[in-house]
């Protein structure tokens, strides 16, 4: 059974330090690329919403029970399907003269309940803030008309109209850059350790003992440029004296 190789923290630190340039370069490239894509490639997406309430008729308010509130809350999914039905979306598309398909329009609209209430929220996301507002408000109006016909209720009220959003919700530039930086670090560390794993050259006495299992008897020191020049000068002088 082979003896397990012990990982030395100092050796890992040395590997990282030796190839710090690669780590720094990949991380910076990832951050710059993410920033450029977020600013110049990805279109900003704006979100706005309108809130509505669908319940019993006013004449039945005195008979309103807790079970009716729960039923209204459970009907949110039904309301959502009605709000995103083709009969509603086609009218919205035609009235606003939208040059998109019904499926694409449907993806821009979401319907959710407001916590534990009978109030539903129609959210719209669009690259044009004014168009997002127009789609939300017009969808609410058409939905109000359709739900009265389908669900046989007449207590449908629009509580808050959608307004023009000032700031986009996407792309989140800071988060994108942060994620790109973390991914850049992970990729660079993985590449550095992969290069180190594939590099089987002998660089120091420790590598001889580690990879070959042989004791080191002695080493030959490497000369610097000054010593080389000094030796060459002495050799030249000796040759001159010997020739004379």
ROSEGU-157007 format. One record per atom (N, C-alpha, C): x, y, z; atom name. Coordinates in Angstrom, 2 decimals. Each point is the difference from the previous one (the first is absolute). Example, Ala and Ser with C-alpha at 12.3 -4.5 7.8 and 13.67 -1.06 7.14 Angstrom:
2
13.19	-5.69	7.80	N;
-0.89	1.19	0.00	CA;
0.90	1.20	0.00	C;
-0.35	1.05	-0.72	N;
0.82	1.19	0.06	CA;
-0.77	1.09	0.73	C;
//
This chain:
244
0.85	-1.19	0.00	N;
-0.85	1.19	0.00	CA;
0.88	1.24	0.00	C;
-0.25	0.92	-0.98	N;
0.85	1.17	-0.09	CA;
-0.30	0.96	1.14	C;
1.06	0.66	0.41	N;
-0.13	0.96	1.09	CA;
-0.66	1.27	-0.52	C;
-0.96	0.48	0.72	N;
-0.72	1.19	-0.43	CA;
0.91	1.21	0.06	C;
-0.15	0.86	-1.00	N;
0.84	1.18	-0.09	CA;
-0.60	1.11	0.86	C;
0.83	0.57	0.86	N;
-0.44	1.04	0.90	CA;
0.07	1.35	-0.71	C;
-1.09	0.77	0.06	N;
-0.03	1.31	-0.62	CA;
0.57	1.03	0.97	C;
1.03	0.69	-0.43	N;
0.65	1.01	0.82	CA;
-0.62	1.36	-0.33	C;
-0.52	0.66	1.04	N;
-0.62	1.31	-0.20	CA;
1.01	0.99	-0.55	C;
1.24	-0.09	0.46	N;
1.03	0.92	-0.47	CA;
0.28	-0.21	-1.49	C;
-0.09	-1.24	-0.44	N;
0.20	-0.29	-1.42	CA;
-1.12	0.58	-0.84	C;
-1.23	-0.10	0.49	N;
-1.12	0.60	-0.72	CA;
0.15	1.51	-0.08	C;
0.43	0.59	1.11	N;
0.22	1.45	0.02	CA;
1.09	0.40	-0.99	C;
1.02	-0.82	-0.09	N;
1.10	0.27	-0.93	CA;
-0.50	-0.09	-1.44	C;
-0.85	-0.98	-0.30	N;
-0.56	-0.15	-1.35	CA;
-0.82	1.23	-0.37	C;
-0.86	0.45	0.94	N;
-0.84	1.17	-0.25	CA;
0.87	1.24	-0.20	C;
1.00	0.15	0.83	N;
0.88	1.17	-0.09	CA;
0.77	0.00	-1.32	C;
0.44	-1.18	-0.43	N;
0.80	-0.11	-1.22	CA;
-0.82	0.37	-1.23	C;
-1.28	-0.34	0.02	N;
-0.84	0.26	-1.17	CA;
-1.06	1.07	0.30	C;
0.34	0.94	0.84	N;
-0.93	1.06	0.36	CA;
-0.40	0.84	-1.22	C;
0.91	0.12	-0.96	N;
-0.31	0.79	-1.19	CA;
-1.17	-0.58	-0.78	C;
-0.05	-1.33	-0.13	N;
-1.10	-0.65	-0.70	CA;
-1.31	0.23	0.73	C;
0.04	-0.16	1.32	N;
-1.21	0.19	0.81	CA;
-0.52	1.43	-0.15	C;
0.90	0.96	0.11	N;
-0.39	1.41	-0.10	CA;
-0.55	0.31	-1.39	C;
0.65	-0.50	-1.05	N;
-0.42	0.29	-1.37	CA;
-1.38	-0.57	-0.31	C;
-0.24	-1.26	0.35	N;
-1.29	-0.63	-0.28	CA;
-1.13	0.69	0.77	C;
0.27	0.34	1.26	N;
-1.02	0.67	0.81	CA;
-0.36	1.37	-0.57	C;
1.01	0.77	-0.38	N;
-0.25	1.32	-0.56	CA;
-0.75	-0.09	-1.32	C;
0.38	-0.96	-0.84	N;
-0.70	-0.18	-1.28	CA;
-1.46	-0.36	0.24	C;
-0.28	-0.86	0.98	N;
-1.39	-0.39	0.31	CA;
-0.81	1.20	0.47	C;
0.59	0.82	0.86	N;
-0.71	1.17	0.52	CA;
-0.27	1.01	-1.10	C;
1.00	0.28	-0.82	N;
-0.17	0.98	-1.08	CA;
-1.02	-0.49	-1.02	C;
0.06	-1.29	-0.34	N;
-0.95	-0.56	-0.96	CA;
-1.43	0.09	0.53	C;
-0.18	-0.34	1.28	N;
-1.34	0.07	0.59	CA;
-0.52	1.44	0.02	C;
0.87	0.94	0.33	N;
-0.41	1.41	0.03	CA;
-0.39	0.49	-1.39	C;
0.78	-0.35	-1.01	N;
-0.30	0.43	-1.37	CA;
-1.31	-0.61	-0.50	C;
-0.20	-1.29	0.29	N;
-1.23	-0.67	-0.43	CA;
-1.22	0.62	0.70	C;
0.13	0.27	1.30	N;
-1.11	0.56	0.76	CA;
-0.37	1.40	-0.47	C;
1.01	0.77	-0.42	N;
-0.25	1.40	-0.38	CA;
-0.40	0.13	-1.47	C;
0.71	-0.72	-0.87	N;
-0.16	0.25	-1.43	CA;
-0.78	-1.09	-0.75	C;
-0.15	-1.18	0.55	N;
-0.65	-1.10	-0.71	CA;
-1.41	-0.26	0.54	C;
-0.12	-0.19	1.32	N;
-1.30	-0.32	0.58	CA;
-0.90	1.24	0.04	C;
-1.23	-0.18	-0.47	N;
-0.96	1.11	0.03	CA;
-0.57	0.15	1.41	C;
-0.17	1.23	0.48	N;
-0.62	0.18	1.31	CA;
-1.47	-0.39	-0.03	C;
-0.44	-0.67	1.05	N;
-1.39	-0.46	0.11	CA;
-0.66	0.75	1.15	C;
-1.18	0.57	-0.27	N;
-0.74	0.76	1.00	CA;
-1.23	-0.79	0.45	C;
-0.36	0.21	1.26	N;
-1.16	-0.72	0.55	CA;
-0.93	0.98	0.69	C;
-1.28	-0.19	-0.24	N;
-1.02	0.77	0.69	CA;
-1.18	-0.91	0.31	C;
-0.95	0.46	0.79	N;
-1.11	-0.86	0.39	CA;
-1.25	0.82	0.29	C;
-1.12	-0.69	-0.08	N;
-1.29	0.55	0.42	CA;
-0.65	-1.00	0.94	C;
-0.74	0.49	0.96	N;
-0.66	-0.89	0.96	CA;
-1.51	0.08	-0.18	C;
-0.64	-1.16	0.21	N;
-1.45	-0.10	-0.16	CA;
-0.58	-0.85	1.12	C;
-1.30	0.15	0.18	N;
-0.71	-0.82	0.99	CA;
-1.23	-0.59	-0.65	C;
-0.15	-1.30	0.12	N;
-1.14	-0.71	-0.57	CA;
-0.72	-0.70	1.14	C;
-1.26	0.32	0.20	N;
-0.74	-0.62	1.10	CA;
-1.48	-0.04	-0.28	C;
-0.75	-0.14	1.07	N;
-1.45	-0.05	-0.14	CA;
-0.56	1.38	-0.30	C;
-1.25	0.01	-0.41	N;
-0.67	1.27	-0.27	CA;
-0.21	0.78	1.28	C;
-0.19	1.28	-0.15	N;
-0.14	0.86	1.17	CA;
-1.23	-0.38	0.84	C;
-1.04	-0.48	-0.65	N;
-1.21	-0.37	0.74	CA;
0.21	-1.22	0.88	C;
1.12	-0.74	-0.26	N;
0.25	-1.22	0.76	CA;
1.11	0.18	1.03	C;
0.49	1.24	0.15	N;
1.12	0.23	0.90	CA;
-0.36	-0.34	1.44	C;
-1.27	0.22	0.37	N;
-0.40	-0.28	1.38	CA;
0.03	-1.49	0.30	C;
-0.10	-0.83	-1.03	N;
0.01	-1.44	0.19	CA;
1.39	-0.61	-0.22	C;
1.00	0.85	-0.15	N;
1.36	-0.47	-0.29	CA;
0.55	-0.79	1.19	C;
0.45	-1.21	-0.24	N;
0.54	-0.86	1.03	CA;
1.47	-0.30	-0.27	C;
0.66	-0.57	1.02	N;
1.42	-0.31	-0.12	CA;
0.25	-1.01	-1.12	C;
-0.93	-0.94	-0.16	N;
0.15	-1.00	-1.05	CA;
-0.02	0.64	-1.39	C;
-0.76	1.09	-0.12	N;
-0.06	0.69	-1.29	CA;
1.33	0.67	-0.31	C;
0.66	0.52	1.05	N;
1.31	0.62	-0.19	CA;
1.01	-1.04	-0.45	C;
-0.04	-1.18	0.64	N;
0.92	-1.07	-0.40	CA;
-0.26	-0.45	-1.43	C;
-1.26	-0.06	-0.37	N;
-0.35	-0.39	-1.36	CA;
0.52	1.01	-1.02	C;
-0.12	1.27	0.34	N;
0.50	1.04	-0.89	CA;
1.51	-0.08	-0.17	C;
0.69	-0.33	1.09	N;
1.46	-0.14	-0.06	CA;
0.38	-1.17	-0.90	C;
-0.76	-1.10	0.08	N;
0.30	-1.16	-0.82	CA;
-0.31	0.24	-1.47	C;
-0.87	0.97	-0.27	N;
-0.38	0.30	-1.37	CA;
1.03	0.85	-0.73	C;
1.10	0.37	0.69	N;
1.01	0.85	-0.61	CA;
0.58	-0.66	-1.25	C;
0.24	-1.31	0.05	N;
0.53	-0.70	-1.16	CA;
-0.98	0.06	-1.16	C;
-1.29	-0.11	0.32	N;
-1.01	0.11	-1.04	CA;
0.01	1.39	-0.62	C;
0.08	1.02	0.86	N;
0.07	1.37	-0.50	CA;
1.25	0.21	-0.86	C;
1.09	-0.63	0.42	N;
1.23	0.14	-0.76	CA;
-0.11	-0.58	-1.39	C;
-0.67	-1.15	-0.11	N;
-0.20	-0.62	-1.30	CA;
-0.92	0.83	-0.88	C;
-1.00	0.63	0.64	N;
-0.90	0.86	-0.77	CA;
0.75	1.23	-0.51	C;
0.81	0.60	0.89	N;
0.75	1.20	-0.38	CA;
0.98	-0.27	-1.12	C;
0.52	-1.24	-0.07	N;
0.97	-0.34	-1.04	CA;
-0.60	-0.87	-1.09	C;
-1.32	-0.04	-0.05	N;
-0.67	-0.80	-1.04	CA;
0.10	0.71	-1.34	C;
-0.20	-0.75	-1.08	N;
0.10	0.56	-1.34	CA;
-1.07	1.06	-0.26	C;
-1.16	-0.21	0.61	N;
-1.09	0.96	-0.21	CA;
0.34	1.38	0.57	C;
0.77	0.02	1.08	N;
0.43	1.27	0.60	CA;
1.23	0.56	-0.74	C;
0.97	-0.87	-0.22	N;
1.26	0.47	-0.60	CA;
-0.20	0.49	-1.43	C;
-0.91	-0.64	-0.73	N;
-0.23	0.43	-1.39	CA;
-0.57	1.41	-0.04	C;
-0.90	0.31	0.91	N;
-0.57	1.35	0.06	CA;
1.08	1.01	0.37	C;
0.81	-0.36	1.00	N;
1.10	0.90	0.41	CA;
0.96	0.23	-1.15	C;
0.35	-1.06	-0.69	N;
0.94	0.10	-1.12	CA;
-0.56	0.88	-1.11	C;
-1.27	-0.19	-0.34	N;
-0.62	0.77	-1.08	CA;
-0.19	1.46	0.40	C;
-0.46	0.24	1.23	N;
-0.26	1.38	0.43	CA;
1.28	0.82	0.09	C;
1.08	-0.63	0.49	N;
1.28	0.72	0.15	CA;
0.88	-0.10	-1.24	C;
-0.50	-0.77	-1.00	N;
0.74	-0.17	-1.26	CA;
1.42	-0.54	0.25	C;
0.07	-1.06	0.79	N;
1.29	-0.61	0.33	CA;
0.47	-0.89	-1.13	C;
1.27	0.11	-0.33	N;
0.57	-0.81	-1.09	CA;
0.71	-1.23	0.56	C;
-0.65	-0.68	0.91	N;
0.54	-1.23	0.58	CA;
-1.09	-1.06	0.01	C;
0.42	-1.25	0.14	N;
-0.97	-1.09	0.05	CA;
-0.68	-0.11	1.35	C;
-1.07	-0.76	0.05	N;
-0.74	-0.17	1.25	CA;
0.84	-0.74	1.04	C;
0.82	-0.95	-0.43	N;
0.85	-0.74	0.94	CA;
1.03	0.92	0.64	C;
0.59	0.87	-0.79	N;
0.98	0.94	0.55	CA;
-0.66	0.99	0.94	C;
-1.19	0.44	-0.34	N;
-0.75	0.90	0.89	CA;
-0.35	-0.70	1.31	C;
-0.37	-1.27	-0.11	N;
-0.36	-0.77	1.20	CA;
1.19	-0.14	0.94	C;
1.20	-0.14	-0.54	N;
1.19	-0.13	0.83	CA;
0.31	1.29	0.77	C;
-0.46	1.12	-0.51	N;
0.26	1.28	0.65	CA;
-0.94	0.26	1.18	C;
-1.09	-0.77	0.10	N;
-1.03	0.23	1.01	CA;
0.01	-1.11	1.04	C;
-0.09	0.39	1.26	N;
-0.14	-0.97	1.10	CA;
-1.08	0.49	0.96	C;
-0.76	-0.94	0.56	N;
-1.09	0.33	0.92	CA;
0.23	-0.74	1.30	C;
0.04	0.74	1.11	N;
0.23	-0.58	1.33	CA;
-0.93	0.64	1.01	C;
-0.18	-0.71	1.12	N;
-0.79	0.57	1.09	CA;
0.90	0.83	0.90	C;
-0.60	0.98	0.68	N;
0.74	0.83	0.94	CA;
-0.13	-0.62	1.38	C;
1.04	-0.78	0.38	N;
0.04	-0.71	1.29	CA;
-1.29	-0.79	0.19	C;
-0.67	0.18	1.14	N;
-1.20	-0.78	0.31	CA;
-1.25	0.87	-0.16	C;
-0.13	0.63	-1.14	N;
-1.15	0.88	-0.23	CA;
-0.73	-0.44	-1.27	C;
-1.10	0.68	-0.27	N;
-0.75	-0.23	-1.23	CA;
0.52	0.87	-1.16	C;
1.03	0.76	0.28	N;
0.55	0.92	-1.00	CA;
0.96	-0.75	-0.91	C;
-0.15	0.20	-1.29	N;
0.93	-0.60	-0.96	CA;
0.84	1.09	-0.65	C;
1.22	-0.37	-0.37	N;
0.94	0.95	-0.59	CA;
0.36	-0.48	-1.40	C;
-0.19	0.88	-0.96	N;
0.37	-0.30	-1.39	CA;
1.31	0.73	-0.29	C;
1.08	-0.77	-0.16	N;
1.31	0.57	-0.28	CA;
0.33	-0.14	-1.47	C;
0.69	0.99	-0.52	N;
0.42	-0.02	-1.40	CA;
1.46	0.42	-0.08	C;
0.77	-0.76	-0.76	N;
1.40	0.33	-0.27	CA;
0.18	0.27	-1.49	C;
0.66	1.13	-0.30	N;
0.22	0.37	-1.39	CA;
1.24	0.87	-0.09	C;
0.63	-0.01	-1.17	N;
1.20	0.84	-0.19	CA;
-0.35	1.48	-0.13	C;
-1.27	0.30	-0.25	N;
-0.47	1.39	-0.09	CA;
-0.84	0.31	1.24	C;
0.42	0.94	0.85	N;
-0.76	0.26	1.24	CA;
-1.42	0.49	-0.25	C;
-0.20	0.83	-1.02	N;
-1.35	0.48	-0.30	CA;
-0.88	-1.14	-0.50	C;
0.57	-0.87	-0.83	N;
-0.78	-1.12	-0.51	CA;
-0.36	-0.97	1.12	C;
0.90	-0.18	0.96	N;
-0.29	-0.86	1.15	CA;
-1.21	0.53	0.77	C;
-0.03	1.31	0.19	N;
-1.15	0.60	0.69	CA;
-1.28	-0.18	-0.80	C;
0.06	0.26	-1.30	N;
-1.20	-0.11	-0.85	CA;
-0.54	-1.42	-0.03	C;
0.90	-0.98	-0.09	N;
-0.44	-1.40	-0.04	CA;
-0.66	-0.39	1.32	C;
0.60	0.42	1.13	N;
-0.55	-0.34	1.31	CA;
-1.39	0.59	0.19	C;
-0.15	1.28	-0.29	N;
-1.30	0.65	0.20	CA;
-1.06	-0.53	-0.96	C;
0.38	-0.23	-1.25	N;
-0.99	-0.48	-0.97	CA;
-0.37	-1.45	0.29	C;
0.95	-0.81	0.43	N;
-0.30	-1.38	0.37	CA;
-0.99	-0.03	1.16	C;
0.20	0.91	0.98	N;
-0.92	0.06	1.15	CA;
-1.42	0.35	-0.45	C;
-0.11	0.94	-0.94	N;
-1.33	0.41	-0.47	CA;
-0.70	-1.13	-0.76	C;
0.75	-0.66	-0.89	N;
-0.61	-1.09	-0.76	CA;
-0.31	-1.19	0.91	C;
0.89	-0.26	0.96	N;
-0.23	-1.09	0.96	CA;
-1.27	0.26	0.82	C;
-0.19	1.23	0.41	N;
-1.18	0.36	0.78	CA;
-1.28	-0.32	-0.78	C;
0.02	0.32	-1.28	N;
-1.17	-0.26	-0.83	CA;
-0.23	-1.50	-0.20	C;
1.09	-0.74	-0.20	N;
-0.12	-1.43	-0.26	CA;
-0.40	-0.79	1.25	C;
0.59	0.37	1.15	N;
-0.28	-0.77	1.22	CA;
-1.44	0.19	0.46	C;
-0.58	1.14	-0.32	N;
-1.41	0.21	0.34	CA;
-0.89	-0.93	-0.82	C;
0.37	-0.17	-1.26	N;
-0.79	-0.88	-0.87	CA;
0.21	-1.47	0.35	C;
1.25	-0.38	0.28	N;
0.31	-1.42	0.21	CA;
-0.36	-0.46	1.41	C;
0.40	0.77	1.02	N;
-0.18	-0.41	1.39	CA;
-1.33	0.47	0.60	C;
-0.75	0.82	-0.75	N;
-1.31	0.48	0.44	CA;
0.10	0.80	1.30	C;
1.02	0.86	0.07	N;
0.13	0.90	1.15	CA;
0.02	1.42	-0.52	C;
-0.44	0.94	0.80	N;
-0.01	1.38	-0.44	CA;
0.74	0.93	0.97	C;
0.68	-0.60	0.98	N;
0.77	0.82	0.94	CA;
1.49	-0.12	-0.35	C;
0.35	0.53	-1.15	N;
1.39	-0.01	-0.46	CA;
0.50	1.44	-0.01	C;
1.01	0.26	0.80	N;
0.49	1.37	0.14	CA;
1.50	0.07	-0.26	C;
0.38	1.04	-0.71	N;
1.43	0.29	-0.19	CA;
0.44	0.92	1.13	C;
0.90	-0.48	0.82	N;
0.43	0.76	1.18	CA;
1.11	0.98	-0.37	C;
1.08	-0.50	-0.56	N;
1.13	0.85	-0.40	CA;
0.28	-0.17	-1.48	C;
0.08	1.10	-0.72	N;
0.38	-0.05	-1.40	CA;
1.52	-0.07	-0.13	C;
0.45	-0.62	-1.06	N;
1.44	-0.11	-0.24	CA;
0.58	1.36	-0.37	C;
1.22	0.24	0.44	N;
0.71	1.24	-0.32	CA;
1.27	-0.32	-0.78	C;
0.55	1.02	-0.63	N;
1.21	-0.18	-0.78	CA;
1.18	-0.25	0.95	C;
0.64	-1.16	-0.08	N;
1.16	-0.28	0.88	CA;
1.19	0.88	-0.38	C;
0.74	0.43	1.02	N;
1.14	0.88	-0.24	CA;
1.30	-0.76	-0.21	C;
0.17	-1.08	0.74	N;
1.24	-0.76	-0.07	CA;
-0.27	-1.42	-0.51	C;
0.87	-0.54	-0.82	N;
-0.17	-1.38	-0.47	CA;
0.30	-1.01	1.10	C;
-0.62	-1.16	-0.08	N;
0.28	-1.06	0.98	CA;
1.06	-0.97	-0.52	C;
0.24	0.04	-1.32	N;
1.01	-0.84	-0.63	CA;
0.72	0.85	-1.04	C;
1.26	-0.28	-0.29	N;
0.88	-0.93	0.73	CA;
0.52	0.63	1.30	C;
0.30	-0.84	0.96	N;
0.58	0.46	1.27	CA;
1.51	0.04	-0.18	C;
0.49	1.16	-0.38	N;
1.39	0.13	-0.42	CA;
0.97	-0.37	1.11	C;
-0.25	0.51	1.21	N;
0.91	-0.27	1.11	CA;
0.05	-1.49	0.31	C;
-1.18	-0.65	0.04	N;
-0.04	-1.42	0.29	CA;
0.67	-0.81	-1.11	C;
-0.23	0.40	-1.26	N;
0.62	-0.71	-1.12	CA;
1.51	0.08	0.07	C;
0.52	1.19	0.32	N;
1.45	0.17	0.10	CA;
0.57	-0.82	1.15	C;
-0.72	0.00	1.14	N;
0.46	-0.78	1.15	CA;
0.03	-1.49	-0.31	C;
-1.05	-0.50	-0.64	N;
-0.06	-1.41	-0.37	CA;
1.11	-0.34	-0.98	C;
0.23	0.90	-0.97	N;
1.07	-0.23	-0.98	CA;
1.36	-0.04	0.67	C;
0.20	0.87	1.01	N;
1.27	-0.02	0.73	CA;
0.23	-1.31	0.74	C;
-1.05	-0.49	0.65	N;
0.12	-1.27	0.73	CA;
0.24	-1.16	-0.96	C;
-0.74	-0.02	-1.12	N;
0.21	-1.06	-0.99	CA;
1.39	0.08	-0.61	C;
0.47	1.24	-0.23	N;
1.35	0.17	-0.53	CA;
1.05	-0.56	0.94	C;
-0.17	0.25	1.30	N;
0.93	-0.55	0.99	CA;
-0.04	-1.52	0.00	C;
-1.20	-0.57	-0.03	N;
-0.13	-1.46	0.03	CA;
0.65	-0.63	-1.24	C;
-0.26	0.59	-1.17	N;
0.57	-0.54	-1.23	CA;
1.51	0.14	0.00	C;
0.50	1.14	0.44	N;
1.45	0.23	0.01	CA;
0.71	-0.93	0.98	C;
-0.57	-0.22	1.17	N;
0.60	-0.93	0.96	CA;
0.01	-1.42	-0.55	C;
-1.12	-0.39	-0.61	N;
-0.05	-1.32	-0.60	CA;
1.03	-0.17	-1.10	C;
0.17	1.03	-0.85	N;
0.99	-0.07	-1.07	CA;
1.42	-0.04	0.55	C;
0.26	0.78	1.04	N;
1.34	0.02	0.59	CA;
0.37	-1.37	0.57	C;
-0.90	-0.61	0.74	N;
0.31	-1.31	0.58	CA;
0.06	-1.09	-1.07	C;
-0.76	0.16	-1.08	N;
0.08	-0.95	-1.10	CA;
1.35	0.10	-0.69	C;
0.47	1.23	-0.24	N;
1.32	0.18	-0.61	CA;
1.10	-0.55	0.89	C;
-0.16	0.20	1.29	N;
1.01	-0.50	0.93	CA;
-0.01	-1.53	0.03	C;
-1.19	-0.58	-0.12	N;
-0.10	-1.46	0.01	CA;
0.63	-0.59	-1.26	C;
-0.17	0.66	-1.14	N;
0.53	-0.50	-1.25	CA;
1.49	0.28	-0.15	C;
0.53	0.93	0.80	N;
1.42	0.34	-0.09	CA;
0.80	-1.00	0.84	C;
0.72	-0.91	-0.68	N;
0.79	-1.03	0.70	CA;
1.51	0.24	-0.10	C;
0.38	1.23	-0.27	N;
1.43	0.31	-0.09	CA;
0.60	0.13	1.41	C;
1.31	-0.27	0.10	N;
0.72	0.09	1.26	CA;
0.60	1.41	0.11	C;
-0.37	0.70	1.05	N;
0.45	1.39	0.14	CA;
0.89	0.21	1.21	C;
-0.09	-0.84	1.01	N;
0.78	0.20	1.22	CA;
0.27	-1.37	0.65	C;
0.88	-0.05	1.00	N;
0.32	-1.27	0.66	CA;
-1.22	-0.70	0.60	C;
-0.96	0.80	0.46	N;
-1.19	-0.60	0.59	CA;
-0.78	-0.81	-1.03	C;
-0.01	0.47	-1.27	N;
-0.69	-0.74	-1.05	CA;
0.66	-1.35	-0.28	C;
1.35	-0.05	0.14	N;
0.72	-1.27	-0.22	CA;
-0.43	-1.02	1.04	C;
-0.03	0.42	1.25	N;
-0.38	-0.92	1.08	CA;
-1.48	-0.38	-0.10	C;
-0.83	0.96	-0.44	N;
-1.45	-0.23	-0.04	CA;
-0.38	-0.93	-1.15	C;
0.51	0.27	-1.21	N;
-0.43	-0.75	-1.18	CA;
0.84	-1.24	-0.26	C;
1.30	0.05	0.32	N;
0.88	-1.13	-0.30	CA;
0.29	-0.87	1.22	C;
-0.22	0.55	1.17	N;
0.28	-0.77	1.21	CA;
1.47	-0.23	0.25	C;
0.87	0.89	-0.52	N;
1.45	-0.13	0.16	CA;
0.53	1.11	0.89	C;
0.97	-0.33	0.85	N;
0.60	1.05	0.84	CA;
0.88	0.91	-0.84	C;
0.07	1.27	0.37	N;
0.82	0.98	-0.71	CA;
1.37	0.06	0.67	C;
1.06	-0.35	-0.77	N;
1.37	0.01	0.53	CA;
0.59	1.39	-0.03	C;
-0.23	0.71	-1.08	N;
0.55	1.34	-0.12	CA;
-0.69	0.77	-1.10	C;
0.20	1.29	-0.02	N;
-0.60	0.87	-1.01	CA;
1.06	0.90	-0.59	C;
-0.22	0.42	-1.23	N;
0.89	0.95	-0.68	CA;
-0.68	1.35	0.00	C;
0.58	0.97	0.66	N;
-0.63	1.32	0.06	CA;
-0.03	0.66	-1.37	C;
-1.03	0.76	-0.26	N;
-0.12	0.69	-1.27	CA;
0.76	1.31	0.05	C;
0.79	0.27	-1.03	N;
0.78	1.23	-0.06	CA;
-0.86	1.16	-0.47	C;
0.28	1.13	0.59	N;
-0.67	1.18	-0.50	CA;
0.84	0.63	-1.12	C;
-0.52	1.01	-0.61	N;
0.67	0.62	-1.15	CA;
1.34	0.61	0.36	C;
0.11	0.54	1.20	N;
1.26	0.64	0.42	CA;
1.11	-1.04	0.13	C;
-0.33	-1.14	0.57	N;
1.02	-1.05	0.15	CA;
0.41	-0.56	-1.36	C;
-0.96	-0.12	-0.90	N;
0.31	-0.49	-1.35	CA;
0.95	0.94	-0.71	C;
-0.27	1.30	0.11	N;
0.87	0.98	-0.65	CA;
1.40	-0.02	0.62	C;
0.04	-0.18	1.32	N;
1.29	-0.03	0.69	CA;
0.82	-1.21	-0.44	C;
-0.63	-1.15	-0.13	N;
0.71	-1.22	-0.43	CA;
0.48	0.16	-1.44	C;
-0.84	0.54	-0.87	N;
0.40	0.20	-1.39	CA;
1.20	0.94	-0.10	C;
0.02	1.02	0.84	N;
1.10	0.96	0.00	CA;
1.29	-0.67	0.44	C;
-0.08	-0.85	1.05	N;
1.18	-0.70	0.48	CA;
0.51	-0.99	-1.04	C;
-0.91	-0.68	-0.69	N;
0.41	-0.94	-1.05	CA;
0.69	0.74	-1.13	C;
-0.51	1.17	-0.37	N;
0.60	0.78	-1.07	CA;
1.39	0.47	0.38	C;
0.19	0.42	1.27	N;
1.32	0.44	0.45	CA;
0.98	-1.16	0.01	C;
-0.46	-1.17	0.44	N;
0.89	-1.17	0.02	CA;
0.43	-0.39	-1.40	C;
-0.95	0.08	-0.96	N;
0.37	-0.33	-1.38	CA;
0.99	1.01	-0.56	C;
-0.15	1.28	0.37	N;
0.93	1.02	-0.47	CA;
1.40	-0.23	0.52	C;
0.12	-0.32	1.32	N;
1.33	-0.24	0.60	CA;
0.64	-1.25	-0.59	C;
-0.83	-1.03	-0.23	N;
0.55	-1.25	-0.53	CA;
0.50	0.19	-1.44	C;
-0.68	0.81	-0.76	N;
0.41	0.26	-1.40	CA;
1.25	0.86	-0.06	C;
0.17	0.88	0.99	N;
1.19	0.85	0.01	CA;
1.22	-0.79	0.49	C;
//
